Each structure stands twice: as structure tokens, then as C-alpha cells.
Amino acid sequence: MSSGFIFAAAVSVTSELFGPNSVGVNHNIVITNIPIGSLLYGFLAALVYDTNARSTPGNMTTSDSVVCMGRQCYFWTFVWWGCTSVLGLCSSVLLFLRTKHAYEHFEEHRTSTHAIVS
């Protein structure tokens, strides 16, 4: 759901943050976070799974692979991904606070100009 929202809102958000010049290039840079995030999450999950599969006693061994069963297999993946999500949330809040004044000024100017024209 989050990636879908980012994909849908990225065009308007990109043009508002960076201006109308080079919207295509800026949009591609912003959208690149979706596959990079998926790649990093998959790599992190695999790394944690493999580490826990080898170090946890009682895991099943089938031919050449070790199968990890239970909560401990992905616990640290969720902890790290939660920390990454909190970092993203904090970045979004800081961006909101940074641009809030500009949007208030824009809206104030737009309503005063609209009242003069009418």
C-alpha cells in the first residue's frame, strides 16, 4: 500500500518539491526507491535467515540446505526494517515541517490575490 501511494503521488510531489524543470529526471530518481528498497529488504532478510539457520540448534538439514523454523529466523529482519521505517517517518516529518511555512505563504498569497481579482 505504501509503495502504491508513493508511485501514485510521486509525480505531483516531485514537481512541487523540485519545481517544474526536469520533472522526468527528478521523478525517476524519486521512484528508484521502490526497487532499491525491495532489493535491500530481500538481501537483509536472506542474510538474517542464513545467519540464524546456521547458528540455531535444532534446525532441519535437508540435503545441502538448512531450514530455519520459527520466530527467530526473521526477528532481526523486522527490527532493522522497523528502524528503517522510523527513519523514513522522521525524514517525512522533517520535510513537512520544512515546507509547511512555504505552503502557508503560498496559500496566503493565493487567497489574497484571488480576493483582489474578484
C-alpha positions in Angstrom: 0.0 0.0 0.0 2.8 2.4 0.8 4.7 1.7 -2.5 1.4 2.2 -4.4 0.8 5.6 -2.8 4.4 6.7 -3.4 4.1 5.6 -7.0 0.8 7.5 -7.5 1.7 10.7 -5.6 5.4 10.9 -6.8 4.7 13.0 -9.9 2.9 15.8 -8.1 5.2 15.6 -5.1 8.3 15.7 -7.3 7.1 18.7 -9.2 6.2 20.6 -6.1 9.4 19.8 -4.3 11.9 20.3 -7.1 9.9 22.6 -9.4 8.7 22.1 -13.0 12.1 21.9 -14.6 13.4 18.4 -15.3 10.3 16.7 -13.8 11.1 13.4 -15.6 14.6 13.1 -14.3 13.6 14.0 -10.7 10.6 11.7 -10.9 12.9 8.7 -11.9 15.2 9.5 -9.0 12.3 9.5 -6.5 10.7 6.4 -7.9 14.0 4.5 -7.8 13.5 4.0 -4.0 10.9 1.2 -4.7 13.1 -1.4 -6.3 16.1 -0.4 -4.2 14.0 -0.9 -1.0 12.8 -4.2 -2.2 16.3 -5.3 -3.0 17.7 -4.2 0.3 14.8 -5.8 2.2 15.3 -9.1 0.4 19.1 -9.0 1.0 18.6 -8.2 4.7 16.0 -11.0 5.1 18.3 -13.5 3.4 21.3 -12.5 5.4 19.4 -12.7 8.7 17.8 -16.0 7.7 21.1 -17.6 6.8 22.8 -16.4 9.9 20.0 -17.8 12.2 19.7 -21.0 10.2 23.3 -21.9 10.8 23.6 -20.7 14.4 20.3 -22.0 15.9 20.4 -25.6 17.2 17.6 -27.9 16.2 17.1 -26.6 12.6 16.4 -29.2 10.0 19.0 -30.0 7.4 17.8 -31.3 4.0 20.5 -32.3 1.6 22.6 -29.2 1.1 20.3 -26.6 2.7 19.5 -25.7 6.3 15.8 -24.8 7.0 15.1 -22.4 9.8 11.8 -22.6 11.5 10.2 -20.2 14.0 10.2 -16.6 15.0 14.0 -16.3 15.5 14.6 -16.7 11.7 13.3 -13.3 10.8 13.1 -11.4 14.1 16.1 -9.1 13.4 14.9 -8.5 9.9 11.8 -6.9 11.2 13.7 -5.0 13.9 16.1 -3.5 11.3 13.3 -2.8 8.8 11.3 -1.1 11.6 14.2 1.1 12.4 14.5 2.0 8.7 10.8 2.8 8.6 11.1 5.0 11.6 14.0 6.9 9.9 11.8 7.4 6.9 8.9 8.6 9.0 11.2 11.1 10.8 12.5 12.3 7.4 9.0 12.8 6.2 8.0 14.8 9.3 11.1 17.0 8.9 10.3 17.6 5.2 6.7 18.5 6.2 7.9 20.9 8.9 10.4 22.5 6.5 7.9 23.0 3.7 4.9 24.0 5.9 5.9 27.7 6.0 6.3 27.8 2.2 2.9 26.3 1.6 1.2 28.6 4.2 2.8 31.6 2.4 1.8 30.3 -1.0 -1.8 29.8 0.2 -2.0 33.2 1.9 -0.7 34.9 -1.3 -3.1 32.9 -3.5 -6.2 33.8 -1.4 -5.2 37.5 -1.2 -4.6 37.6 -5.0 -7.9 35.8 -5.6 -9.8 38.3 -3.4 -8.3 41.3 -5.3 -9.1 39.9 -8.7 -12.7 39.2 -7.7 
